[in-house]
Amino acid sequence: MNDNRYEHDRAARKIFKLRIIYNKKGCIAAGHCVLSDPYDFTLDEEFKADLKESKEGEGAQKGVFFKDIETTEPHLVMNVARTCTPKVIAVMDLETGKRIA
């Protein structure tokens, strides 16, 4: 049997388990997050970012949103954190517990 798959399809892709942390209080509505990652971010009526399907923190963390994702393409959300003008988006690796962006 002839295997016609491309070489890159044969390699098992690593699944990254990440947590997106977004502080909406500091958002200045620049919109870079939506351009970089339209899968996880959208804009609200004030043009501030919304982290889709996220949970808001309580108490002192009110206005901070959290979302855990599994992805084979972490560069999308990492680019969001790096291009965020006020630096209110962070990405944590859930396996190591370290901030990666």
Secondary structure as GFF3:
##gff-version 3
##sequence-region A 1 101
A	DSSP	alpha_helix	7	10	.	.	.	ID=ss1
A	DSSP	beta_strand	16	23	.	.	.	ID=ss2
A	DSSP	three_ten_helix	24	26	.	.	.	ID=ss3
A	DSSP	alpha_helix	32	36	.	.	.	ID=ss4
A	DSSP	beta_strand	41	43	.	.	.	ID=ss5
A	DSSP	beta_strand	49	51	.	.	.	ID=ss6
A	DSSP	beta_strand	55	56	.	.	.	ID=ss7
A	DSSP	three_ten_helix	59	61	.	.	.	ID=ss8
A	DSSP	beta_strand	64	71	.	.	.	ID=ss9
A	DSSP	alpha_helix	75	83	.	.	.	ID=ss10
A	DSSP	beta_strand	89	93	.	.	.	ID=ss11
###
